[in-house]
């Protein structure tokens, strides 16, 4: 009987082993389920790509978080308006609008609760400054964007608010006795607009400064300075670099470059962007966004300065009026051109990129014509692997 007993013992051992393995497997599965559901977030348009969930906000709302988890966050404010041109004894160019400020956090531990999300809008139909009567109009700056911040104070230790781009400066008169024409400064991280043309003495663009929580990296730069006797506007500051200085009559000045943020590629986020017609672009909003941002995630291009003549375009798309009907990297608008070959008004910044608007030329098509900066964007990315 010993062999039979030994066989039964072995069978029982195998049977118990199966139960133990299954029990451990079920425990592991239960543990895995608990880990998966221990963190949840709702709000915005949710896009899953690979091991990431993106919550994309194209308008102000809230992100509701249940649990605690790491996140990568992008906050972009709206771009500034283009500066107004002057049409009198000459056709002079306004400065390009500054890009909206950008705040980027690569690894923030987001805690449970309701997070206020504010997406900045560009200024309404307001020029960067009145001709020869005053400095840049503050109301032409882009609107601020925020995450975890109610506009007055932070709701969480990592809450941040970033300011919009300031508008480009207005161009001067002829003879050039305009005491204005510089662009406003920004103390909340927005890039500043480029100075207008034909101001005597030349006017400086405002500086971009900021003070953000330690988790955040800010991106904002100064617009280009103006000068005399230049008759073209300077470029607005971009998130990646400063705007170009005011140039000669046949050469407009480029806006500052946008900033590449590869964690937020355009093709991935595009489904959250409205696919409606955009009268200020040659393509719908979604296509304009995808072209401007691209696969490397370039945001916050500065607006180009306006060219008095515009018949000798440069190699930079931002200072080539012949490219007025194309989309620039980073979403900054091309400056207007006053010459017979390229008679264009300033181009608007691309919405949801925070791009600055291109400056206006006095006669394209009227002294009050100007362009509007691009709307802001907030995106929160969670690792769900």
ABEGO torsion letter per residue (X at the ends): XAAAAAAAAAAAAAAAAAAAAAAAAAAAAAAAAAAAAABBBBEEBBBBBEABBBBBBABBBBBBBBEBBBBBBBBBBBBBBBBBBBBBABBBBBBBBBBBBBBBBABBBBBBEBBBBBBBBBBBBBBAEBBGAEBBBAAABBBBBBBGBAGABBABAABBBBBBBBBBBBBBBOBBABABGBBBBBAAGBBBBBBBBGBOBBBBBBBBBBBBBAABBBBBBBBBBBBOABABBBBBBBAABBBBBBBBAABBBBBBBBBBBAABBAAAAAAABBABBBAABABBAAAAAAAAAEAAGBBGBBBBBBBAAGABBBABAAABAAAAABBBBGGBBBBBBABAABBBBBBBBBBGAGBBBBBBBAAOABAABBBBBBBBBBBBBBBAX
